[in-house]
Amino acid sequence: MPPGGHIEPEEMPEETVVREILEETGVAVEVLSEPVPETGDSEAFFLATPLYVQSVLAIEGGQEFYHLDLAYLCRPAASNQLDARGLPVLHGNQEVKEACWIERTSAGQLVLAKNVQQALDTLQNGGVVSRFSRVAPTVAFLDNVDK
């Protein structure tokens, strides 16, 4: 599964992305988004635009509800230590058994949750990847996340 998690109180979604990726992989990232208008108002403002928003039926504690996945396009920050391939070094934590880079085109060979597979298929085949001048050929995936 790709890195991710829940939004903490007083946290904006794009801040969650940066925090969760750092916590789960050790990689510092910057969120890429179209510029949003400044409102000058701390109570009403625009958020960074996700690459996509996906609704997923979830069942927790016997309750059914729709969970919203907000996916952001990110790039590794320049401060990351790089491995021999030029990719940021990944570090797991207590929640993550393993974090690894895989070829984006090989992700379909993994056993993935239905929503993650749908997102990858749409990104690859739906023309989303072609909208960007450069999209990394590798993505980070996590194994055995205990949340």
C-alpha positions as CSV (number, residue, x, y, z in Angstrom):
1,M,0.0,0.0,0.0
2,P,1.2,3.5,-0.5
3,P,2.0,5.7,2.5
4,G,-1.0,7.5,4.1
5,G,-3.0,8.1,7.2
6,H,-5.6,10.2,8.9
7,I,-5.7,14.0,9.2
8,E,-4.8,15.1,12.8
9,P,-6.7,17.9,14.5
10,E,-5.6,21.4,13.3
11,E,-3.8,19.8,10.3
12,M,-4.4,20.6,6.7
13,P,-4.6,17.6,4.2
14,E,-1.4,18.5,2.4
15,E,0.4,18.7,5.8
16,T,-0.9,15.2,6.6
17,V,0.6,13.9,3.4
18,V,4.1,15.4,4.2
19,R,3.9,14.1,7.9
20,E,2.6,10.6,7.0
21,I,5.2,10.0,4.3
22,L,8.0,11.1,6.6
23,E,6.7,9.0,9.5
24,E,6.2,5.9,7.4
25,T,9.2,6.0,5.0
26,G,11.6,8.6,6.4
27,V,11.4,10.5,3.1
28,A,10.8,14.3,3.3
29,V,8.5,15.4,0.4
30,E,7.0,18.6,-1.1
31,V,3.4,18.5,-2.3
32,L,3.0,19.6,-5.9
33,S,-0.2,21.4,-6.7
34,E,-1.6,24.1,-8.9
35,P,-1.2,27.5,-7.2
36,V,-4.3,28.4,-5.1
37,P,-5.5,32.0,-4.5
38,E,-4.5,33.6,-1.2
39,T,-7.4,34.8,0.8
40,G,-5.5,36.4,3.7
41,D,-8.1,34.8,6.0
42,S,-7.1,32.2,8.5
43,E,-10.7,31.0,8.8
44,A,-11.6,30.6,5.1
45,F,-8.9,29.7,2.5
46,F,-8.1,27.4,-0.4
47,L,-6.3,24.1,0.0
48,A,-3.7,22.5,-2.3
49,T,-5.5,20.5,-5.0
50,P,-5.2,16.7,-4.7
51,L,-4.2,14.7,-7.8
52,Y,-7.5,12.8,-7.2
53,V,-10.1,12.2,-4.5
54,Q,-11.5,8.6,-4.3
55,S,-14.4,7.4,-2.2
56,V,-14.1,3.9,-0.7
57,L,-16.7,2.0,1.3
58,A,-15.1,1.1,4.7
59,I,-16.3,-1.0,7.6
60,E,-14.9,-0.3,11.0
61,G,-16.3,-1.4,14.3
62,G,-19.3,-2.9,12.5
63,Q,-20.2,0.5,10.9
64,E,-20.2,1.1,7.2
65,F,-19.2,4.5,5.9
66,Y,-17.4,6.1,2.9
67,H,-13.8,6.9,3.5
68,L,-12.3,9.6,1.2
69,D,-8.8,9.1,-0.1
70,L,-7.0,12.3,-1.1
71,A,-4.0,11.6,-3.2
72,Y,-1.3,14.2,-3.8
73,L,1.5,14.3,-6.3
74,C,4.7,14.8,-4.3
75,R,8.4,15.1,-5.0
76,P,11.2,14.1,-2.6
77,A,12.8,17.1,-0.9
78,A,16.4,17.9,-1.7
79,S,17.4,17.2,1.9
80,N,16.9,13.4,1.5
81,Q,19.8,11.0,1.6
82,L,19.9,9.1,-1.8
83,D,20.7,5.5,-2.4
84,A,22.9,4.1,-5.3
85,R,20.0,4.5,-7.7
86,G,19.5,8.1,-6.8
87,L,16.3,7.4,-4.9
88,P,15.6,8.7,-1.4
89,V,16.7,6.1,1.3
90,L,13.6,4.6,2.9
91,H,13.2,3.9,6.6
92,G,10.3,2.0,8.1
93,N,9.1,2.5,11.7
94,Q,7.2,0.4,14.3
95,E,4.0,0.4,12.1
96,V,5.8,-0.5,8.9
97,K,7.4,-3.9,8.3
98,E,9.1,-2.8,5.1
99,A,9.1,0.2,2.8
100,C,10.5,-0.3,-0.7
101,W,10.6,1.4,-4.1
102,I,9.1,-0.5,-7.0
103,E,8.7,0.4,-10.7
104,R,5.4,2.2,-11.2
105,T,4.6,-0.1,-14.1
106,S,5.2,-3.2,-11.9
107,A,2.8,-2.1,-9.1
108,G,0.0,-4.0,-10.8
109,Q,1.8,-7.3,-10.0
110,L,1.4,-6.6,-6.2
111,V,-1.6,-7.8,-4.2
112,L,-3.2,-4.4,-3.6
113,A,-6.5,-3.2,-2.1
114,K,-9.1,-2.7,-4.8
115,N,-9.1,1.1,-4.4
116,V,-5.3,1.3,-4.6
117,Q,-5.3,-0.8,-7.8
118,Q,-8.0,1.3,-9.3
119,A,-6.1,4.5,-8.6
120,L,-2.9,3.1,-10.1
121,D,-4.7,1.9,-13.2
122,T,-6.4,5.3,-13.6
123,L,-3.2,7.2,-13.1
124,Q,-1.3,5.0,-15.6
125,N,-3.9,4.4,-18.2
126,G,-6.2,7.3,-17.8
127,G,-3.7,9.9,-19.0
128,V,-3.0,11.4,-15.6
129,V,0.7,10.5,-15.8
130,S,1.0,12.0,-19.3
131,R,-0.2,15.4,-18.0
132,F,3.0,15.9,-16.1
133,S,6.4,16.5,-17.8
134,R,8.2,14.2,-15.4
135,V,6.7,11.5,-13.2
136,A,9.1,9.2,-11.3
137,P,9.2,5.6,-12.7
138,T,9.2,4.4,-9.1
139,V,6.7,4.6,-6.2
140,A,7.1,3.8,-2.5
141,F,5.1,1.0,-1.1
142,L,4.7,-0.2,2.5
143,D,4.2,-3.8,3.8
144,N,2.4,-4.9,6.9
145,V,1.2,-1.6,8.2
146,D,-0.4,-2.2,11.7
147,K,-2.9,0.6,12.2
